[in-house]
Amino acid sequence: MLESRDEWIEKRAYAIWEAEGYPSGRDTVHWEQASNERIIFEKSKTKKAKTSVTPKAKRQAAITEALGLPAKAAPKRASKKAAEAKV
């Protein structure tokens, strides 16, 4: 079951409070810190969803092009028959 945003913040604020040694009077600070961490978490989650994944060959071609390097020709693969003939 997924927890709500407020439940997550509450649990995180409690963990921060425990980590600091149970200080009194800092509940607002802990809540704000947990809330800010949640905002950062949500932003990073949306960035990951928007990121497109490209195949390795396309990434490599883009890198070599950006660096101004000559493109390498892909090596030719031998067929199964040719490989079996060599054995």
Phi and psi restraints in degrees (value plus and minus 20) as a CYANA .aco file:
   2 LEU   PHI    -101.5   -61.5
   2 LEU   PSI     119.4   159.4
   3 GLU   PHI    -112.8   -72.8
   3 GLU   PSI     133.4   173.4
   4 SER   PHI     -93.8   -53.8
   4 SER   PSI     148.2   188.2
   5 ARG   PHI     -79.9   -39.9
   5 ARG   PSI     -64.9   -24.9
   6 ASP   PHI     -85.4   -45.4
   6 ASP   PSI     -56.2   -16.2
   7 GLU   PHI     -84.8   -44.8
   7 GLU   PSI     -61.0   -21.0
   8 TRP   PHI     -82.4   -42.4
   8 TRP   PSI     -65.8   -25.8
   9 ILE   PHI     -83.2   -43.2
   9 ILE   PSI     -61.3   -21.3
  10 GLU   PHI     -81.4   -41.4
  10 GLU   PSI     -65.4   -25.4
  11 LYS   PHI     -86.3   -46.3
  11 LYS   PSI     -59.2   -19.2
  12 ARG   PHI     -88.9   -48.9
  12 ARG   PSI     -60.6   -20.6
  13 ALA   PHI     -82.4   -42.4
  13 ALA   PSI     -59.3   -19.3
  14 TYR   PHI     -84.3   -44.3
  14 TYR   PSI     -61.8   -21.8
  15 ALA   PHI     -84.2   -44.2
  15 ALA   PSI     -59.0   -19.0
  16 ILE   PHI     -84.3   -44.3
  16 ILE   PSI     -63.2   -23.2
  17 TRP   PHI     -80.2   -40.2
  17 TRP   PSI     -62.8   -22.8
  18 GLU   PHI     -85.4   -45.4
  18 GLU   PSI     -62.3   -22.3
  19 ALA   PHI     -83.6   -43.6
  19 ALA   PSI     -49.8    -9.8
  20 GLU   PHI    -105.8   -65.8
  20 GLU   PSI     -20.2    19.8
  21 GLY   PHI      70.9   110.9
  21 GLY   PSI      10.0    50.0
  22 TYR   PHI      40.2    80.2
  22 TYR   PSI      28.0    68.0
  23 PRO   PHI     -92.8   -52.8
  23 PRO   PSI     128.0   168.0
  24 SER   PHI    -114.9   -74.9
  24 SER   PSI     129.5   169.5
  25 GLY   PHI      62.1   102.1
  25 GLY   PSI      -9.7    30.3
  26 ARG   PHI    -136.9   -96.9
  26 ARG   PSI       1.6    41.6
  27 ASP   PHI     -83.7   -43.7
  27 ASP   PSI     -58.1   -18.1
  28 THR   PHI     -86.4   -46.4
  28 THR   PSI     -59.7   -19.7
  29 VAL   PHI     -84.8   -44.8
  29 VAL   PSI     -63.7   -23.7
  30 HIS   PHI     -85.0   -45.0
  30 HIS   PSI     -60.6   -20.6
  31 TRP   PHI     -84.0   -44.0
  31 TRP   PSI     -63.0   -23.0
  32 GLU   PHI     -84.1   -44.1
  32 GLU   PSI     -61.8   -21.8
  33 GLN   PHI     -83.5   -43.5
  33 GLN   PSI     -64.8   -24.8
  34 ALA   PHI     -84.7   -44.7
  34 ALA   PSI     -59.5   -19.5
  35 SER   PHI     -84.2   -44.2
  35 SER   PSI     -62.2   -22.2
  36 ASN   PHI     -84.6   -44.6
  36 ASN   PSI     -59.2   -19.2
  37 GLU   PHI     -83.6   -43.6
  37 GLU   PSI     -58.3   -18.3
  38 ARG   PHI     -85.5   -45.5
  38 ARG   PSI     -60.3   -20.3
  39 ILE   PHI     -82.2   -42.2
  39 ILE   PSI     -65.0   -25.0
  40 ILE   PHI     -82.3   -42.3
  40 ILE   PSI     -62.2   -22.2
  41 PHE   PHI     -80.6   -40.6
  41 PHE   PSI     -64.7   -24.7
  42 GLU   PHI     -86.0   -46.0
  42 GLU   PSI     -58.2   -18.2
  43 LYS   PHI     -86.6   -46.6
  43 LYS   PSI     -62.1   -22.1
  44 SER   PHI     -87.8   -47.8
  44 SER   PSI     -51.9   -11.9
  45 LYS   PHI     -87.7   -47.7
  45 LYS   PSI     -59.9   -19.9
  46 THR   PHI     -91.8   -51.8
  46 THR   PSI     -52.8   -12.8
  47 LYS   PHI     -84.9   -44.9
  47 LYS   PSI     -59.9   -19.9
  48 LYS   PHI     -85.3   -45.3
  48 LYS   PSI     -56.3   -16.3
  49 ALA   PHI     -89.6   -49.6
  49 ALA   PSI     -51.5   -11.5
  50 LYS   PHI    -102.3   -62.3
  50 LYS   PSI     -38.9     1.1
  51 THR   PHI     -91.1   -51.1
  51 THR   PSI     107.8   147.8
  52 SER   PHI    -113.0   -73.0
  52 SER   PSI     127.1   167.1
  53 VAL   PHI    -122.1   -82.1
  53 VAL   PSI     108.1   148.1
  54 THR   PHI    -132.9   -92.9
  54 THR   PSI     131.1   171.1
  55 PRO   PHI     -81.8   -41.8
  55 PRO   PSI     135.7   175.7
  56 LYS   PHI     -79.5   -39.5
  56 LYS   PSI     -58.9   -18.9
  57 ALA   PHI     -82.3   -42.3
  57 ALA   PSI     -60.7   -20.7
  58 LYS   PHI     -88.7   -48.7
  58 LYS   PSI     -58.8   -18.8
  59 ARG   PHI     -83.7   -43.7
  59 ARG   PSI     -64.0   -24.0
  60 GLN   PHI     -83.6   -43.6
  60 GLN   PSI     -61.2   -21.2
  61 ALA   PHI     -83.7   -43.7
  61 ALA   PSI     -60.2   -20.2
  62 ALA   PHI     -85.8   -45.8
  62 ALA   PSI     -57.8   -17.8
  63 ILE   PHI     -86.7   -46.7
  63 ILE   PSI     -67.7   -27.7
  64 THR   PHI     -84.1   -44.1
  64 THR   PSI     -56.2   -16.2
  65 GLU   PHI     -86.5   -46.5
  65 GLU   PSI     -62.3   -22.3
  66 ALA   PHI     -85.5   -45.5
  66 ALA   PSI     -54.0   -14.0
  67 LEU   PHI    -103.6   -63.6
  67 LEU   PSI     -28.9    11.1
  68 GLY   PHI      57.3    97.3
  68 GLY   PSI       2.3    42.3
  69 LEU   PHI    -107.2   -67.2
  69 LEU   PSI     133.2   173.2
  70 PRO   PHI     -89.5   -49.5
  70 PRO   PSI     123.8   163.8
  71 ALA   PHI     -93.9   -53.9
  71 ALA   PSI     118.7   158.7
  72 LYS   PHI    -109.9   -69.9
  72 LYS   PSI     118.7   158.7
  73 ALA   PHI     -96.8   -56.8
  73 ALA   PSI     121.5   161.5
  74 ALA   PHI     -90.0   -50.0
  74 ALA   PSI     115.9   155.9
  75 PRO   PHI     -87.3   -47.3
  75 PRO   PSI     125.1   165.1
  76 LYS   PHI     -99.7   -59.7
  76 LYS   PSI     120.0   160.0
  77 ARG   PHI    -112.9   -72.9
  77 ARG   PSI     121.3   161.3
  78 ALA   PHI     -99.5   -59.5
  78 ALA   PSI     125.2   165.2
  79 SER   PHI     -93.7   -53.7
  79 SER   PSI     145.5   185.5
  80 LYS   PHI     -82.5   -42.5
  80 LYS   PSI     -58.0   -18.0
  81 LYS   PHI     -83.1   -43.1
  81 LYS   PSI     -61.9   -21.9
  82 ALA   PHI     -86.3   -46.3
  82 ALA   PSI     -59.5   -19.5
  83 ALA   PHI     -85.9   -45.9
  83 ALA   PSI     -59.5   -19.5
  84 GLU   PHI     -89.1   -49.1
  84 GLU   PSI     -53.3   -13.3
  85 ALA   PHI     -87.9   -47.9
  85 ALA   PSI     -52.2   -12.2
  86 LYS   PHI     -91.1   -51.1
  86 LYS   PSI     -45.5    -5.5
